[in-house]
Every structure is written in structure tokens, then in C-alpha cells.
Amino acid sequence: HEPAKQDQASSGDNFSRGGFILAAIGSAVGLGNLWKFPYITGMYGGAAFFLLFIICLLLVGLPILLGELVIGRGGRGSAASSLVRLSGKKAWGGFGVISIAGSFFILSFYGVVAGWAMHYMILSFSGELFSNSDFAGQFAGFNASWLPVLWQFVAMFLTAFVIYKGVSSGIEKFNKIFLPALVVLLVLLMIRALTMDGAAEGVSFFLRPDFSKLTGESVLVALGHAFFSLSLGMGTMITYGAYVDKRQSLGTATLAIGGGDLLYALMAGLIIFPITFSFGIEPGQGPSLVFIALPAAFEAMPAGWLFGGLFFMMLTFAALTSTVSLLEVPVAYIQEKLGWGRKLTTVVVGTLCFLIGVPSALSIGQYDWLTFGGKAFFDWMDFIASNIILPVGGFIVTIFVGYVWQQAGEEAGLTAAWFKLWIFMVRYVAPVLVLAVFLYTSGLLEL
Ligand code: PHE
């Protein structure tokens, strides 16, 4: 059988070894670390939540990350055709539905936030942001206009431009420039934040756990965020894995990606919490945290326009290295499925992703009818993707590598001890934890 009309292996456009690691870290590190992680940590328990997140990352995230990379490199196709090819069963192509839904849902709100970041970068560098200190009012005013749609378009346009260029001269090249730039900005801002008066209180909120603050929902959110943060559960790492050299050690890559992601989350926390606490800002205020709270802090510090501009620039870079990986998933899938070329596919899929982002952009403050059940369209997209689609997708990956595809171990190329550990995690620990969290939060299981 030949499940795919055209696959990546035959196109020969692959990552170099270092390029793959950078691109995969670029995918993992994004708004998840710098925008979402700080506010959910603020909302769901501070340091205790951070610890929970690390546990989910180690027990569930890393084993599934390796699983996805191995499936991609073994199957050398899109998130759907790789599974079909390795199992010999067409039904596994159903994973394509999850991967398409995941990328469209996530891009819908993610592109909007990437747009916000670009807008705020310009506002801060130009000083316009500080012409009036009502930052909540400014954010609301911005969201009541059509500007967020325009900026979301810019974000999707830049993303599509990179994908249009292909794997080595698009994705890899882009990450080689922006990921190092991101590290430099992050370290600079971390030093600035940690040397502020009152920084210690923020550090202690972030790093000294108080378990009484945890709720049942904290566990679901921590697990969902482990998937989101490592770009798992919708085939991003399967898709990237298909462009990886056979000689690359995927075990090492897994540790590098997981370590990199955790390090960025740690640094983001060491930027945001010292700043919020020094300025007496409540860290649990949700998606608007970095756009409302931080400008107040930047306003009060010397050369705040510069630090503010750099912060939003960093947010922009981090966002775009992830949107690129999100768009590559449906582009690779549709290219194979319909036999279209990369360029045509990119234009069509990129346009669709932009359109799906429009209601997200308009649901924050503009149109009330885009809010149902107490959540805006924007928040629904995030909620459904992070807490349902990604965990379901991740669960399927554990079943596939743990029970269905017998040669997964050979492709992984681990030493005997690591292999034993991995297969144990992927067979018993990760799927059981995902299932337990699902049952618990749906009320079917009580602890
Ligand atoms: N990992 C990215 C972040 O933390 C988001 C993402 C999720 C990217 C899923 C790709 C796939 O921002």
C-alpha cells in the first residue's frame, strides 16, 4: 500500500542536525512559556503549580515527545501518514483530524497574541504606550478596534512566508536567527527584573511551594500545559521528526528540547514575578497580564520604554518560531493528501488560519455574541485545544508507540536501560496519568 501521494523524504528538504534541535526548541518555547505560563502559575498555585508542571513534563511530556519524534522519523510523512505507514492500517490516518484541529484551534488565538505582542513592541519603543497610564483602558481600547485583526494578519503572513520557503531555507534559517536573539533578550530582562527592589517576594512566590494553593483544576491545567508547552499531542513533533537525519540521537534531542523548554519557563517566571511583585501587581489576572501589568512596571523604571520594547520583541520572536511549527503541520498534511505543492498549500492553509483567527481577535472586547458560557471564543479555542485535543492526541501517541508499532524501540535507538524506562513510561505511566486526570476533572473519579 502507498498511503501518501508525496512525502517529505522524497522531497529531500530536511533539517541539518543542529538546525533540527533549534527548530524543535523554537517550537516548544513560545507564548506558552512567556505569556501563558506566568498567568496560569499566578492563577493556579504559584510555586506548587510550577512543581506540578515539572512533574507532568517529566512523566508525561518527555516520553510522548520522544514517541512523536520517533514516529515522524520512522514514518517520514505527515502526522497522519506516518502512523498509517508504520502500522499498515489506514484507520490511524484519523490522527490527521486531531492534528488539523489542534493546529487550527491553537493558531486561532495564538496568532492573535503574536499580533498583540508586535503592536505593543511598537507602542513601547515609540513611547506612545506611556502617554497615558490607564493600561487596562488602553488594552480594552485596542481590542475594541480592528487593529488586532490587522496584527494577527501580519503574524500569519510572516509565518506563512517562512513555511513557503520550506524546511531548510525557511524554518531552519528563521530559527537560527531568532532563537539565539531570544536568549540574549531573556537574559538581559531577567537581570533587570532580579535586580529590582522587592524582587525577592516575586521569586519566593514562584519558587517556594505552598501546596494548600493547589486545586483539582490545577492538575488538569498543569498537564494540559505540559502538552502545550512541548508542542505535543497534535503531531508537531511528528512532522518535524520526518525531516530529521537518521544519525541524529532522538534521546538526546528529547532531553535538549525538554530542558530548553523548562529553562525558558524558569527564566520567564524570574522576569515576570519579580516585576509584578515589585510593583504590587496581582499575577493571577489572566491573558492580559503581560499587556496590562507589565507596562505599568515599565513606566516606573528608568528607560522602561526600552525594556518594554525588548520584552515585547522577545514575545514576538518566541511566538513566531512556534507559529511556524503550528502551520507546518496542516501544510505537510494537505500537501500529501491532495498532492499540491508547498507554495500553493501554504497560501491556502495560511489564509484559512488567518480567517479562523478573526473571531478570536474580535471576541476580546469587541463583540459580545462571541462569548458563550462565560468564555470568549478566544478562550474556548485555547481551552478545547490545551485541555482536550492535545491530551487526547498525546494519549493516542502513547498507545501507538507502546502497544501498536513494535519497532518503535529500534527507531528510537536508545541504550537498553533508557529504552526500558521509556517503554515503561509510555505504556503504563503516561496514558494512565492522562486518563486519570480526565476522569478526575470530568467528575467520574474522586480522590
Ligand atoms: N509550544 C508552544 C508554546 O509553548 C505552543 C505550541 C503548541 C506550538 C502546540 C506547537 C504545537 O508556546
Boltz pocket constraint, residues with backbone or C-beta under 6 A from the ligand:
constraints:
  - pocket:
      binder: B
      contacts: [[A, 27], [A, 28], [A, 29], [A, 30], [A, 31], [A, 32], [A, 33], [A, 106], [A, 227], [A, 228], [A, 229], [A, 230], [A, 231], [A, 232], [A, 234], [A, 236], [A, 318], [A, 322], [A, 323], [A, 325], [A, 326]]
      max_distance: 6.0
